[in-house]
Amino acid sequence: QVQLVESGGGLVQPGGSLRLSCVASRRIISLNDMAWYRQAPGKQRELVATITTSGNRNYADSVKGRFTISRDNAENILYLQMNSLKPEDTAVYYCNRPRGFTPFAWGQGTQVTVSS
């Protein structure tokens, strides 16, 4: 069973930046379309960004122009660069396959808190 481990979250002021990482227990990052999701307290998990095996990227309107999804195929790591962070970006962030694909087991996620 694939294990996903997200890291890189933390407390940041509005306007700040963070880079999240997702490491898989098996070499699956480069072989699958991948995505970042987030879940804020009391809300459903939402899709933030996706990247296909060919490198095509898509973003939720709420993060377009501020977030960048990427991956290092050699290191089997998925990244999410988050700039110009806003309080409404506060959530637990997860990586997994995009909707429409059978998800891997969900990791613990990494907490991102944007607050002054």
C-alpha positions in Angstrom: 0.0 0.0 0.0 1.3 3.4 -1.0 2.0 5.8 1.9 1.9 9.5 1.3 3.7 11.9 3.7 3.1 15.6 3.4 5.3 18.2 5.1 6.3 21.9 4.9 3.3 23.4 6.6 3.5 26.0 9.4 2.4 29.4 10.6 2.9 32.2 8.2 1.8 35.8 8.0 -0.5 37.0 5.2 1.5 37.6 2.1 4.1 35.0 3.1 5.2 31.9 1.3 5.5 28.2 2.0 6.6 25.2 0.0 4.8 21.9 0.7 6.3 18.5 -0.1 4.8 15.1 -0.6 6.9 12.0 -0.5 5.5 8.5 -1.5 6.6 5.2 -0.2 6.8 3.9 -3.7 7.8 5.4 -6.9 4.4 6.7 -7.9 4.8 10.5 -8.2 6.2 10.4 -11.7 4.0 7.7 -12.9 0.6 9.2 -12.0 -1.4 12.4 -12.4 -1.1 13.9 -8.9 -2.9 16.6 -7.0 -3.0 18.8 -3.9 -6.1 19.1 -1.8 -6.9 21.1 1.3 -9.5 20.9 4.0 -10.4 23.8 6.3 -12.2 23.2 9.6 -15.9 22.5 9.0 -15.5 22.3 5.3 -15.2 19.6 2.7 -11.9 18.7 1.2 -11.3 20.7 -2.0 -9.0 20.2 -4.9 -6.3 22.9 -5.1 -4.0 21.9 -8.0 -3.3 19.0 -10.3 -0.4 18.0 -12.5 -0.5 15.3 -15.2 2.2 12.9 -16.1 2.9 15.1 -19.1 3.2 18.2 -16.9 -0.1 19.9 -17.6 -1.2 21.9 -14.6 -4.6 23.1 -13.4 -5.5 25.2 -10.4 -8.6 26.1 -8.4 -9.6 29.7 -9.2 -9.0 30.7 -5.6 -5.2 29.9 -5.9 -4.5 30.6 -9.5 -1.5 32.9 -9.9 -0.4 32.3 -6.4 0.3 28.6 -6.1 2.5 26.4 -8.3 2.4 22.6 -8.4 5.5 20.7 -9.5 7.3 17.5 -9.0 10.8 16.1 -9.0 10.5 12.8 -10.8 14.0 11.7 -9.9 13.4 12.2 -6.2 9.7 11.1 -6.3 8.5 14.3 -4.6 5.5 16.4 -5.3 5.6 20.1 -4.4 3.2 23.0 -3.9 4.8 26.4 -3.8 2.4 28.8 -2.2 2.9 32.6 -2.4 0.9 35.6 -1.4 -0.8 33.5 1.2 -4.2 34.6 2.6 -6.0 33.7 5.8 -8.5 31.8 3.7 -5.7 29.5 2.7 -5.6 28.1 6.2 -6.3 24.4 6.0 -4.7 20.9 6.2 -3.1 20.2 2.9 -3.0 16.7 1.4 -1.5 15.1 -1.8 -3.1 12.3 -3.7 -4.4 11.4 -7.1 -6.9 13.7 -8.8 -10.6 13.1 -8.7 -11.6 10.4 -11.1 -8.8 8.1 -10.1 -8.8 5.6 -7.3 -7.1 7.5 -4.4 -4.1 6.2 -2.5 -4.5 5.9 1.2 -4.7 9.5 2.6 -1.7 10.8 4.6 -1.9 12.9 7.7 -1.6 16.1 5.8 0.3 19.2 6.8 -1.2 22.1 8.6 -1.0 25.6 7.0 -2.0 28.5 9.1 -2.0 32.0 7.7 -2.4 34.6 10.4 -0.9 37.8 11.7 
